[in-house]
Amino acid sequence: MKIVLATRNHGKIAELRRILDGFDIVGLEEFPSIGEVAETGVTFEENALLKAHAVAQGSGLPAVADDSGLCVDVLRGMPGVFSARWAGRHGDDDANLDLLLAQVSDVPQERLTAHFACAAALALPSGEERVVEGVLPGRLIRARRGGNGFGYDPIFVPDGEERTTAEMVPEEKDAISHRGRAFRALVPIVRELLTP
């Protein structure tokens, strides 16, 4: 059974292929007529569903999409769904990090708890849908560490760790990440709905 992952990111496609072994996972590069889907939702779940339904309708195949971000407790869960564009421009990791660190500069270190959250959605062309969530709890540090990962990884230390997620090799991060947890939780649902 072919499943379309609502991304052109080859890393995400490879990760989902490893997790959903036995299914034919393809990315949006096979469907050039499907454009970018505006993430107009106010929750990770809403955005994941928007993307999954648009791709399922555009491709005529089951589609998987995700949305994720960093939720800082003292900021009442922000940047949340605005994580990638917290400083104004989408995907400007350095600006996002600088702004977030400035916003929490006066917060005591012990109050810098946070978590990464990911909603992963499966949508079928019929309109049927399922959503699961994966969470990675941890804390923020005030100075960047590590050269792996992206986004907020250089300032995020998972619970039980002393390293940031940017100091971990990809396989270590994948094993505990919010996205990995969400995609792994989606596996039994995909098998239930798509296995004849």
Backbone as a printed PyTorch tensor [residue, N CA C, xyz], in Angstrom:
tensor([[[  0.8460,  -1.1930,   0.0000],
         [  0.0000,   0.0000,   0.0000],
         [  0.8810,   1.2430,   0.0000]],

        [[  0.6280,   2.1510,  -0.9240],
         [  1.3910,   3.3940,  -1.0150],
         [  0.7760,   4.4340,  -0.0720]],

        [[  1.6390,   5.1210,   0.6720],
         [  1.2320,   6.1970,   1.5740],
         [  2.0620,   7.4270,   1.2320]],

        [[  1.4090,   8.5820,   1.1420],
         [  2.1120,   9.8180,   0.8330],
         [  2.4050,  10.5610,   2.1320]],

        [[  3.6670,  10.8820,   2.3550],
         [  4.0490,  11.7130,   3.4880],
         [  4.0290,  13.1570,   3.0090]],

        [[  3.2880,  14.0020,   3.7070],
         [  3.0610,  15.3820,   3.2780],
         [  4.2870,  16.2530,   3.5170]],

        [[  5.3700,  15.9280,   2.7990],
         [  6.6030,  16.7070,   2.8970],
         [  7.4590,  16.4560,   1.6750]],

        [[  8.3790,  17.3760,   1.4440],
         [  9.4230,  17.1750,   0.4410],
         [ 10.7640,  16.9760,   1.1270]],

        [[ 10.7460,  16.8620,   2.4710],
         [ 11.9490,  16.6900,   3.2810],
         [ 12.3800,  15.2250,   3.2280]],

        [[ 13.5250,  14.9670,   2.5810],
         [ 13.9820,  13.5910,   2.3880],
         [ 14.3210,  12.9070,   3.7100]],

        [[ 14.7780,  13.6670,   4.7150],
         [ 15.0680,  13.0890,   6.0280],
         [ 13.8180,  12.5390,   6.6930]],

        [[ 12.7340,  13.3030,   6.6240],
         [ 11.4620,  12.8430,   7.2020],
         [ 10.9460,  11.6100,   6.4660]],

        [[ 11.0840,  11.6160,   5.1410],
         [ 10.6160,  10.4740,   4.3530],
         [ 11.3950,   9.2210,   4.7340]],

        [[ 12.7130,   9.3470,   4.8470],
         [ 13.5480,   8.2000,   5.2190],
         [ 13.1810,   7.7000,   6.6230]],

        [[ 12.9350,   8.6350,   7.5570],
         [ 12.5780,   8.2450,   8.9170],
         [ 11.2640,   7.4690,   8.9290]],

        [[ 10.2610,   7.9540,   8.2100],
         [  8.9720,   7.2680,   8.2010],
         [  9.0700,   5.9180,   7.4950]],

        [[  9.9300,   5.8240,   6.4860],
         [ 10.1290,   4.5220,   5.8290],
         [ 10.6870,   3.5040,   6.8130]],

        [[ 11.6110,   3.9350,   7.6890],
         [ 12.1670,   3.0210,   8.6910],
         [ 11.0890,   2.5940,   9.6870]],

        [[ 10.2550,   3.5420,  10.1000],
         [  9.2340,   3.2600,  11.1150],
         [  8.0910,   2.4280,  10.5420]],

        [[  7.6580,   2.7610,   9.3250],
         [  6.5390,   2.0500,   8.6860],
         [  7.0650,   1.0270,   7.6860]],

        [[  7.9610,   0.1900,   8.1460],
         [  8.5450,  -0.8380,   7.3000],
         [  7.4290,  -1.7170,   6.7320]],

        [[  7.4880,  -1.9780,   5.4540],
         [  6.4700,  -2.8170,   4.8240],
         [  5.4690,  -2.0200,   4.0140]],

        [[  5.4710,  -0.6900,   4.1880],
         [  4.5860,   0.1560,   3.3930],
         [  5.4390,   0.9580,   2.4150]],

        [[  4.8600,   1.3310,   1.2970],
         [  5.5550,   2.1010,   0.2730],
         [  5.3330,   3.5820,   0.5720]],

        [[  6.3340,   4.2250,   1.2030],
         [  6.2240,   5.6250,   1.6030],
         [  6.8360,   6.5030,   0.5230]],

        [[  6.0720,   7.4660,   0.0380],
         [  6.5680,   8.4190,  -0.9570],
         [  6.3230,   9.8340,  -0.4330]],

        [[  7.0860,  10.7760,  -0.9600],
         [  6.9300,  12.1680,  -0.5790],
         [  6.1920,  12.9620,  -1.6370]],

        [[  6.0560,  14.2420,  -1.3920],
         [  5.3170,  15.1130,  -2.3080],
         [  6.0230,  15.3370,  -3.6350]],

        [[  7.3060,  14.9630,  -3.7330],
         [  7.9930,  15.1360,  -5.0170],
         [  7.3280,  14.3080,  -6.1120]],

        [[  6.5930,  13.2560,  -5.7340],
         [  5.8640,  12.4570,  -6.7290],
         [  4.5470,  13.1120,  -7.1640]],

        [[  4.1800,  14.2140,  -6.4820],
         [  2.9140,  14.8980,  -6.7710],
         [  3.1730,  16.3990,  -6.8880]],

        [[  3.8440,  16.8230,  -7.9760],
         [  4.2100,  18.2390,  -8.1060],
         [  3.0150,  19.1900,  -8.1600]],

        [[  1.8260,  18.6660,  -8.4760],
         [  0.6540,  19.5380,  -8.5490],
         [  0.1210,  19.9130,  -7.1620]],

        [[  0.5660,  19.1950,  -6.1280],
         [  0.1200,  19.5180,  -4.7650],
         [  1.0660,  20.5770,  -4.2050]],

        [[  0.5230,  21.7530,  -3.9530],
         [  1.3280,  22.8550,  -3.4330],
         [  1.4860,  22.7840,  -1.9320]],

        [[  2.1430,  23.8030,  -1.3900],
         [  2.2980,  23.8970,   0.0590],
         [  0.9360,  24.1810,   0.6870]],

        [[  0.6600,  23.5270,   1.7990],
         [ -0.6050,  23.7140,   2.5080],
         [ -0.3770,  24.7280,   3.6200]],

        [[ -1.1770,  25.7690,   3.6550],
         [ -1.0430,  26.7990,   4.6990],
         [ -1.4050,  26.1990,   6.0510]],

        [[ -0.5310,  26.4090,   7.0190],
         [ -0.7570,  25.9200,   8.3840],
         [ -1.5130,  26.9920,   9.1540]],

        [[ -2.8240,  27.0050,   8.9710],
         [ -3.6530,  28.0510,   9.5720],
         [ -4.2870,  27.6190,  10.8960]],

        [[ -4.0200,  26.3930,  11.3300],
         [ -4.5750,  25.9110,  12.5950],
         [ -3.8890,  26.5590,  13.7890]],

        [[ -4.5170,  26.4340,  14.9440],
         [ -3.9280,  26.9910,  16.1740],
         [ -3.4190,  25.8890,  17.0900]],

        [[ -3.5020,  24.6300,  16.6150],
         [ -2.9380,  23.5110,  17.3660],
         [ -2.1270,  22.6560,  16.4060]],

        [[ -1.2220,  21.8520,  16.9590],
         [ -0.4530,  20.9270,  16.1300],
         [ -1.3960,  19.9640,  15.4130]],

        [[ -2.4210,  19.5000,  16.1220],
         [ -3.3740,  18.5530,  15.5330],
         [ -4.0900,  19.1580,  14.3350]],

        [[ -4.5630,  20.3950,  14.4640],
         [ -5.2710,  21.0380,  13.3510],
         [ -4.3670,  21.1590,  12.1250]],

        [[ -3.1210,  21.5840,  12.3360],
         [ -2.2030,  21.7440,  11.2030],
         [ -1.8640,  20.4100,  10.5530]],

        [[ -1.6310,  19.3820,  11.3540],
         [ -1.3250,  18.0640,  10.8010],
         [ -2.5040,  17.5580,   9.9740]],

        [[ -3.7150,  17.7320,  10.4790],
         [ -4.9020,  17.2830,   9.7450],
         [ -5.1130,  18.0820,   8.4630]],

        [[ -4.8980,  19.4030,   8.5070],
         [ -5.0270,  20.2170,   7.2890],
         [ -4.1400,  19.6690,   6.1850]],

        [[ -2.8750,  19.3940,   6.5290],
         [ -1.9130,  18.9100,   5.5390],
         [ -2.2720,  17.4970,   5.0670]],

        [[ -2.6210,  16.6130,   5.9980],
         [ -2.9280,  15.2290,   5.6280],
         [ -4.1490,  15.1600,   4.7060]],

        [[ -5.1940,  15.9060,   5.0330],
         [ -6.4000,  15.8790,   4.1900],
         [ -6.1310,  16.4760,   2.8070]],

        [[ -5.3840,  17.5680,   2.7510],
         [ -5.0860,  18.1840,   1.4510],
         [ -4.3050,  17.2210,   0.5620]],

        [[ -3.3460,  16.5240,   1.1390],
         [ -2.5280,  15.5960,   0.3510],
         [ -3.3210,  14.3490,  -0.0230]],

        [[ -4.1580,  13.8510,   0.8750],
         [ -4.9960,  12.6870,   0.5480],
         [ -5.9440,  13.0220,  -0.5990]],

        [[ -6.5340,  14.2160,  -0.5540],
         [ -7.4480,  14.6140,  -1.6300],
         [ -6.6920,  14.8490,  -2.9290]],

        [[ -5.5260,  15.4850,  -2.8450],
         [ -4.7590,  15.7990,  -4.0460],
         [ -4.1190,  14.5920,  -4.7010]],

        [[ -3.7850,  13.5720,  -3.9070],
         [ -3.0990,  12.3870,  -4.4480],
         [ -4.0330,  11.2070,  -4.6770]],

        [[ -5.1760,  11.1970,  -3.9720],
         [ -6.0680,  10.0430,  -4.0420],
         [ -5.5460,   8.8500,  -3.2540]],

        [[ -4.5450,   9.0870,  -2.3830],
         [ -3.9250,   8.0260,  -1.5930],
         [ -3.9560,   8.3880,  -0.1100]],

        [[ -3.7920,   7.3980,   0.7700],
         [ -3.6650,   7.7190,   2.1930],
         [ -2.4720,   8.6550,   2.3890]],

        [[ -2.6120,   9.6140,   3.3210],
         [ -1.5480,  10.5910,   3.5550],
         [ -1.2630,  10.7280,   5.0480]],

        [[  0.0120,  10.9210,   5.3370],
         [  0.4610,  11.1620,   6.7030],
         [  1.1210,  12.5360,   6.7450]],

        [[  0.7870,  13.3120,   7.7590],
         [  1.3940,  14.6320,   7.9470],
         [  1.6450,  14.8430,   9.4270]],

        [[  2.5830,  15.7360,   9.7130],
         [  2.8290,  16.0550,  11.1180],
         [  3.0390,  17.5450,  11.2780]],

        [[  2.8720,  18.0030,  12.5000],
         [  3.2130,  19.3710,  12.8780],
         [  3.7860,  19.2830,  14.2780]],

        [[  4.8220,  20.0700,  14.5170],
         [  5.4770,  19.9670,  15.8150],
         [  6.1060,  21.2870,  16.1960]],

        [[  6.5130,  21.3660,  17.4630],
         [  7.1680,  22.5710,  17.9370],
         [  7.5760,  22.4560,  19.3850]],

        [[  8.1700,  23.5210,  19.8760],
         [  8.6330,  23.6060,  21.2520],
         [  7.6120,  24.3610,  22.0860]],

        [[  7.2850,  23.8150,  23.2480],
         [  6.3230,  24.4330,  24.1610],
         [  7.0410,  24.7290,  25.4830]],

        [[  7.1860,  26.0090,  25.8100],
         [  7.9050,  26.4360,  27.0080],
         [  6.8920,  26.7680,  28.0940]],

        [[  7.0280,  26.1230,  29.2480],
         [  6.0240,  26.2580,  30.3060],
         [  5.8310,  27.6980,  30.7710]],

        [[  6.9310,  28.4530,  31.0200],
         [  6.7750,  29.8250,  31.5230],
         [  6.2070,  30.7580,  30.4640]],

        [[  6.2020,  30.3390,  29.2150],
         [  5.5930,  31.1210,  28.1350],
         [  4.2060,  30.5800,  27.7870]],

        [[  3.6340,  29.8240,  28.7210],
         [  2.2910,  29.2430,  28.5490],
         [  2.1720,  28.4200,  27.2690]],

        [[  3.2290,  27.6440,  26.9810],
         [  3.1880,  26.7340,  25.8490],
         [  3.6900,  27.3040,  24.5340]],

        [[  4.0720,  28.5580,  24.5350],
         [  4.6120,  29.1460,  23.3040],
         [  6.1010,  28.8420,  23.2290]],

        [[  6.7080,  28.8720,  22.0730],
         [  6.1800,  29.2820,  20.7740],
         [  5.1800,  28.3070,  20.1310]],

        [[  5.1300,  27.0600,  20.5920],
         [  4.0890,  26.1380,  20.1190],
         [  4.0030,  26.0450,  18.6090]],

        [[  2.7990,  26.2260,  18.0680],
         [  2.6080,  26.0950,  16.6160],
         [  3.3430,  27.1790,  15.8370]],

        [[  3.8290,  28.2010,  16.5380],
         [  4.5810,  29.2760,  15.8770],
         [  6.0870,  29.0680,  15.9770]],

        [[  6.5210,  27.8840,  16.4030],
         [  7.9410,  27.6270,  16.6490],
         [  8.8370,  27.9680,  15.4580]],

        [[  8.4560,  27.5710,  14.2570],
         [  9.3120,  27.7680,  13.0840],
         [  9.3660,  29.2250,  12.6360]],

        [[  8.3970,  30.0250,  13.0710],
         [  8.3510,  31.4280,  12.6600],
         [  8.2470,  32.3770,  13.8590]],

        [[  8.7800,  31.9680,  15.0060],
         [  8.6690,  32.7310,  16.2480],
         [  9.2440,  34.1310,  16.1000]],

        [[ 10.3380,  34.2840,  15.3740],
         [ 10.9670,  35.6000,  15.2150],
         [ 10.4400,  36.3490,  13.9890]],

        [[  9.4740,  35.7730,  13.2850],
         [  8.8420,  36.4710,  12.1750],
         [  9.0110,  35.8290,  10.8200]],

        [[ 10.1950,  35.2750,  10.5440],
         [ 10.4320,  34.6230,   9.2520],
         [ 10.4520,  33.1210,   9.4610]],

        [[  9.7890,  32.3830,   8.6120],
         [  9.7170,  30.9330,   8.7430],
         [ 11.0950,  30.3090,   8.5650]],

        [[ 11.4720,  29.4720,   9.5370],
         [ 12.6950,  28.6960,   9.4160],
         [ 13.9900,  29.4170,   9.7470]],

        [[ 13.9400,  30.6140,  10.3370],
         [ 15.1640,  31.3270,  10.7210],
         [ 15.5630,  30.8610,  12.1230]],

        [[ 16.2550,  29.7200,  12.1800],
         [ 16.5740,  29.0840,  13.4630],
         [ 17.3320,  30.0050,  14.4080]],

        [[ 18.3400,  30.7120,  13.8960],
         [ 19.1360,  31.5760,  14.7720],
         [ 18.2940,  32.6970,  15.3740]],

        [[ 17.4720,  33.3250,  14.5550],
         [ 16.6160,  34.4080,  15.0600],
         [ 15.6010,  33.8760,  16.0730]],

        [[ 15.0440,  32.7000,  15.7870],
         [ 14.0860,  32.1020,  16.7320],
         [ 14.7470,  31.8110,  18.0740]],

        [[ 15.9490,  31.2300,  18.0260],
         [ 16.6860,  30.9280,  19.2660],
         [ 17.0170,  32.2030,  20.0350]],

        [[ 17.5160,  33.2090,  19.3320],
         [ 17.8850,  34.4700,  19.9880],
         [ 16.6720,  35.0960,  20.6790]],

        [[ 15.5380,  35.1300,  19.9910],
         [ 14.3360,  35.7320,  20.5670],
         [ 13.8730,  34.9470,  21.7840]],

        [[ 13.8200,  33.6270,  21.6810],
         [ 13.3610,  32.8100,  22.8030],
         [ 14.2800,  32.9790,  24.0130]],

        [[ 15.5850,  32.9390,  23.7880],
         [ 16.5290,  33.0980,  24.9020],
         [ 16.3950,  34.4800,  25.5410]],

        [[ 16.1470,  35.5010,  24.7480],
         [ 15.9300,  36.8470,  25.2960],
         [ 14.6560,  36.8870,  26.1410]],

        [[ 13.6230,  36.2070,  25.6890],
         [ 12.3410,  36.2290,  26.4050],
         [ 12.4130,  35.5410,  27.7670]],

        [[ 13.3140,  34.5760,  27.9160],
         [ 13.4130,  33.8550,  29.1910],
         [ 14.6830,  34.2110,  29.9600]],

        [[ 15.3420,  35.2770,  29.5590],
         [ 16.6400,  35.6200,  30.1660],
         [ 16.5480,  35.8890,  31.6620]],

        [[ 15.4220,  36.3890,  32.1510],
         [ 15.2740,  36.6800,  33.5800],
         [ 14.5870,  35.5610,  34.3590]],

        [[ 14.2680,  34.4640,  33.6940],
         [ 13.5780,  33.3440,  34.3370],
         [ 14.6190,  32.4550,  35.0230]],

        [[ 14.4070,  32.0960,  36.3010],
         [ 15.3620,  31.2040,  36.9770],
         [ 15.5020,  29.8880,  36.2160]],

        [[ 16.7120,  29.3450,  36.1980],
         [ 17.0090,  28.1310,  35.4340],
         [ 16.0550,  26.9870,  35.7760]],

        [[ 15.7200,  26.8270,  37.0490],
         [ 14.8590,  25.7040,  37.4430],
         [ 13.4320,  25.8300,  36.9030]],

        [[ 13.0720,  26.9900,  36.3760],
         [ 11.7270,  27.1770,  35.8260],
         [ 11.6990,  27.0670,  34.3030]],

        [[ 12.8180,  26.6960,  33.7040],
         [ 12.8900,  26.6320,  32.2410],
         [ 12.4990,  25.2520,  31.7020]],

        [[ 11.4200,  24.7080,  32.2390],
         [ 10.9150,  23.4260,  31.7430],
         [ 10.1730,  23.6460,  30.4240]],

        [[ 10.2480,  22.6330,  29.5800],
         [  9.6420,  22.7380,  28.2500],
         [  9.4420,  21.3340,  27.7040]],

        [[  8.7660,  21.2370,  26.5840],
         [  8.6680,  19.9580,  25.8810],
         [  8.5010,  20.1980,  24.3910]],

        [[  9.0100,  19.2490,  23.6190],
         [  8.7140,  19.2130,  22.2000],
         [  7.4430,  18.3840,  22.0380]],

        [[  6.5380,  18.8360,  21.1660],
         [  5.3000,  18.0980,  20.8950],
         [  5.1530,  17.9150,  19.3930]],

        [[  4.5820,  16.7770,  19.0150],
         [  4.3240,  16.4870,  17.6070],
         [  2.9750,  15.7990,  17.4810]],

        [[  2.1580,  16.2960,  16.5700],
         [  0.9230,  15.6050,  16.1930],
         [  1.1580,  14.9810,  14.8290]],

        [[  0.8710,  13.6970,  14.7030],
         [  0.9790,  12.9950,  13.4220],
         [ -0.4250,  12.5440,  13.0180]],

        [[ -0.8020,  12.8580,  11.7940],
         [ -2.1580,  12.5620,  11.3210],
         [ -2.1140,  11.6480,  10.1040]],

        [[ -3.0740,  10.7500,  10.0560],
         [ -3.3230,   9.9180,   8.8880],
         [ -4.6870,  10.3150,   8.3490]],

        [[ -4.7540,  10.6290,   7.0580],
         [ -6.0390,  10.9330,   6.4160],
         [ -6.1820,  10.0490,   5.1880]],

        [[ -7.3740,   9.5200,   5.0160],
         [ -7.6850,   8.7050,   3.8420],
         [ -8.4720,   9.5520,   2.8430]],

        [[ -8.4330,   9.2180,   1.5550],
         [ -9.2040,   9.9730,   0.5730],
         [-10.7010,  10.0110,   0.9000]],

        [[-11.1860,   9.0210,   1.6510],
         [-12.6030,   8.9790,   2.0440],
         [-12.9490,  10.0460,   3.0760]],

        [[-11.9230,  10.6570,   3.6850],
         [-12.1570,  11.6420,   4.7420],
         [-11.9030,  11.0930,   6.1320]],

        [[-11.7470,   9.7790,   6.2500],
         [-11.4470,   9.1820,   7.5560],
         [-10.0890,   9.6930,   8.0270]],

        [[ -9.9750,   9.9100,   9.3350],
         [ -8.7440,  10.4780,   9.8830],
         [ -8.4430,   9.9100,  11.2600]],

        [[ -7.1630,   9.9440,  11.6090],
         [ -6.6940,   9.5830,  12.9460],
         [ -5.5150,  10.4960,  13.2700]],

        [[ -5.3990,  10.8640,  14.5480],
         [ -4.2850,  11.7090,  14.9870],
         [ -3.7230,  11.1430,  16.2750]],

        [[ -2.3980,  11.1500,  16.3940],
         [ -1.7140,  10.7520,  17.6230],
         [ -0.7020,  11.8360,  17.9560]],

        [[ -0.2350,  11.8350,  19.2080],
         [  0.7400,  12.8310,  19.6220],
         [  1.9380,  12.1620,  20.2670]],

        [[  3.0810,  12.7720,  20.0730],
         [  4.3060,  12.3560,  20.7400],
         [  4.8880,  13.5480,  21.4690]],

        [[  5.4140,  13.3180,  22.6790],
         [  5.9480,  14.4080,  23.5010],
         [  7.3240,  14.0120,  24.0200]],

        [[  8.2410,  14.9720,  24.0480],
         [  9.5590,  14.7860,  24.6480],
         [  9.7700,  15.8860,  25.6840]],

        [[  9.6340,  15.5540,  26.9890],
         [  9.8100,  16.5660,  28.0320],
         [ 11.2880,  16.8600,  28.2900]],

        [[ 11.5510,  18.0640,  28.7700],
         [ 12.9210,  18.4330,  29.0820],
         [ 13.0030,  19.8370,  29.6540]],

        [[ 14.1490,  20.4740,  29.4050],
         [ 14.3800,  21.8220,  29.9330],
         [ 15.2560,  22.5930,  28.9450]],

        [[ 15.2260,  23.9100,  29.0610],
         [ 16.0430,  24.7630,  28.2190],
         [ 17.3480,  25.1000,  28.9290]],

        [[ 18.3790,  25.3340,  28.1440],
         [ 19.6220,  25.8930,  28.6700],
         [ 19.8140,  27.2460,  27.9950]],

        [[ 20.7360,  28.0460,  28.5210],
         [ 20.8550,  29.4310,  28.0480],
         [ 21.8670,  29.6380,  26.9320]],

        [[ 22.6890,  28.6280,  26.6450],
         [ 23.6910,  28.7650,  25.5850],
         [ 23.6200,  27.5450,  24.6660]],

        [[ 23.7630,  27.7880,  23.3770],
         [ 23.6880,  26.7080,  22.3890],
         [ 24.8090,  25.6880,  22.6010]],

        [[ 24.4540,  24.4060,  22.4270],
         [ 25.4460,  23.3290,  22.4710],
         [ 25.0970,  22.2860,  21.4220]],

        [[ 26.0870,  21.8840,  20.6380],
         [ 25.8920,  20.8100,  19.6680],
         [ 25.6630,  21.3100,  18.2620]],

        [[ 26.0830,  20.4950,  17.3030],
         [ 25.9640,  20.8630,  15.8980],
         [ 25.0080,  20.0050,  15.1010]],

        [[ 24.3610,  19.0430,  15.7510],
         [ 23.3860,  18.1960,  15.0520],
         [ 21.9980,  18.7900,  15.2350]],

        [[ 21.0440,  18.2340,  14.5540],
         [ 19.6600,  18.6810,  14.7140],
         [ 19.4160,  20.0240,  14.0530]],

        [[ 18.3210,  20.6560,  14.4560],
         [ 17.9200,  21.9380,  13.8710],
         [ 16.9580,  22.6000,  14.8390]],

        [[ 16.4820,  23.7740,  14.4880],
         [ 15.5070,  24.4660,  15.3260],
         [ 16.0430,  24.7380,  16.7160]],

        [[ 15.2880,  24.3070,  17.7090],
         [ 15.6250,  24.5750,  19.1100],
         [ 16.4960,  23.4960,  19.7400]],

        [[ 16.9300,  22.5100,  18.9500],
         [ 17.7470,  21.4140,  19.4790],
         [ 18.9730,  21.8820,  20.2840]],

        [[ 19.6810,  22.9430,  19.8800],
         [ 20.8890,  23.3240,  20.6200],
         [ 20.6430,  23.8400,  22.0420]],

        [[ 19.3930,  24.1560,  22.3910],
         [ 19.1260,  24.6590,  23.7540],
         [ 18.1590,  23.7620,  24.5270]],

        [[ 17.8490,  22.5670,  24.0050],
         [ 16.8810,  21.6750,  24.6470],
         [ 17.5770,  20.4220,  25.1710]],

        [[ 17.4210,  20.1740,  26.4750],
         [ 17.9870,  18.9890,  27.1170],
         [ 16.8230,  18.0930,  27.5630]],

        [[ 16.6870,  16.8950,  26.9910],
         [ 15.5990,  15.9950,  27.3910],
         [ 15.7490,  15.5500,  28.8540]],

        [[ 14.6350,  15.2680,  29.4970],
         [ 14.6610,  14.7260,  30.8570],
         [ 15.5540,  13.4880,  30.8910]],

        [[ 16.3710,  13.3780,  31.9390],
         [ 17.2450,  12.2320,  32.0990],
         [ 18.5460,  12.3380,  31.3260]],

        [[ 18.7560,  13.4430,  30.6360],
         [ 19.9530,  13.6540,  29.8050],
         [ 20.7120,  14.8760,  30.3000]],

        [[ 21.9820,  14.9420,  29.9650],
         [ 22.7840,  16.1410,  30.1870],
         [ 23.1230,  16.7970,  28.8570]],

        [[ 22.9370,  16.0520,  27.7660],
         [ 23.2140,  16.5730,  26.4350],
         [ 21.9730,  17.2190,  25.8390]],

        [[ 22.2040,  18.2040,  24.9730],
         [ 21.0910,  18.7410,  24.1910],
         [ 20.7760,  17.7570,  23.0760]],

        [[ 19.6110,  17.9070,  22.4740],
         [ 19.2780,  17.0470,  21.3440],
         [ 20.1870,  17.3410,  20.1510]],

        [[ 20.8370,  18.5000,  20.1270],
         [ 21.8010,  18.8170,  19.0690],
         [ 23.1570,  18.1540,  19.3100]],

        [[ 23.3740,  17.6100,  20.5130],
         [ 24.6130,  16.8950,  20.8160],
         [ 24.4670,  15.3890,  20.6020]],

        [[ 23.2770,  14.9380,  20.2580],
         [ 23.0280,  13.5160,  20.0420],
         [ 23.2190,  13.1740,  18.5780]],

        [[ 23.6260,  11.9260,  18.3020],
         [ 23.6620,  11.4850,  16.9120],
         [ 22.2120,  11.2550,  16.4760]],

        [[ 21.9360,  11.3410,  15.1790],
         [ 20.5500,  11.2440,  14.7160],
         [ 19.7920,  10.0150,  15.2280]],

        [[ 20.4550,   8.8540,  15.2920],
         [ 19.7670,   7.6340,  15.7370],
         [ 19.3330,   7.7440,  17.1990]],

        [[ 20.1670,   8.3930,  18.0320],
         [ 19.8080,   8.5800,  19.4450],
         [ 18.6150,   9.5190,  19.5690]],

        [[ 18.6600,  10.5940,  18.8210],
         [ 17.5550,  11.5560,  18.8620],
         [ 16.2630,  10.9280,  18.3380]],

        [[ 16.3540,  10.2040,  17.2100],
         [ 15.1610,   9.5620,  16.6330],
         [ 14.4970,   8.6120,  17.6380]],

        [[ 15.3140,   7.9330,  18.4390],
         [ 14.7870,   6.9340,  19.3740],
         [ 13.9270,   7.5580,  20.4660]],

        [[ 14.1690,   8.8410,  20.7850],
         [ 13.4110,   9.4750,  21.8820],
         [ 12.5730,  10.6600,  21.4320]],

        [[ 12.7280,  11.0960,  20.1930],
         [ 12.1170,  12.3520,  19.7660],
         [ 10.5940,  12.3160,  19.7690]],

        [[ 10.0270,  13.4980,  19.8960],
         [  8.5730,  13.6750,  19.8300],
         [  8.0290,  13.1850,  18.4940]],

        [[  8.7530,  13.4590,  17.3950],
         [  8.2930,  13.0190,  16.0730],
         [  8.3670,  11.5030,  15.9600]],

        [[  9.4690,  10.9150,  16.4380],
         [  9.5960,   9.4630,  16.4190],
         [  8.5100,   8.7920,  17.2340]],

        [[  8.2290,   9.3570,  18.4040],
         [  7.1780,   8.7970,  19.2690],
         [  5.8090,   8.8820,  18.6020]],

        [[  5.5280,  10.0120,  17.9540],
         [  4.2290,  10.1660,  17.2910],
         [  4.1000,   9.2060,  16.1120]],

        [[  5.1370,   9.1370,  15.2710],
         [  5.0770,   8.2370,  14.1200],
         [  4.9750,   6.7800,  14.5620]],

        [[  5.7050,   6.4040,  15.6170],
         [  5.6060,   5.0120,  16.0940],
         [  4.2010,   4.7180,  16.6450]],

        [[  3.5630,   5.7110,  17.2680],
         [  2.1900,   5.5210,  17.7630],
         [  1.2000,   5.4030,  16.6120]],

        [[  1.5660,   5.9400,  15.4470],
         [  0.6860,   5.8830,  14.2850],
         [  0.7480,   4.5220,  13.5720]],

        [[  1.8390,   3.7900,  13.7820],
         [  2.0410,   2.5190,  13.0780],
         [  0.8690,   1.5540,  13.2260]],

        [[  0.4050,   1.2430,  14.4630],
         [ -0.7030,   0.2830,  14.5520],
         [ -1.9850,   0.7840,  13.8940]],

        [[ -2.1900,   2.0940,  13.8850],
         [ -3.3840,   2.6630,  13.2510],
         [ -3.2950,   2.4940,  11.7330]],

        [[ -2.1200,   2.7730,  11.1680],
         [ -1.9150,   2.5940,   9.7350],
         [ -2.1390,   1.1310,   9.3610]],

        [[ -1.5580,   0.2260,  10.1500],
         [ -1.7210,  -1.2040,   9.8510],
         [ -3.1920,  -1.6140,   9.9430]],

        [[ -3.8890,  -1.1120,  10.9560],
         [ -5.3240,  -1.4540,  11.1240],
         [ -6.1580,  -0.9610,   9.9560]],

        [[ -5.9140,   0.2790,   9.5370],
         [ -6.7830,   0.8760,   8.5040],
         [ -6.3850,   0.5010,   7.0750]],

        [[ -5.1050,   0.1470,   6.8780],
         [ -4.6370,  -0.0370,   5.4990],
         [ -4.2350,  -1.4600,   5.1430]],

        [[ -4.2120,  -2.3590,   6.1160],
         [ -3.8550,  -3.7290,   5.7880],
         [ -5.1230,  -4.5010,   5.4260]],

        [[ -5.1640,  -5.1070,   4.2370],
         [ -6.3680,  -5.8160,   3.8070],
         [ -6.6530,  -7.0380,   4.6780]]])
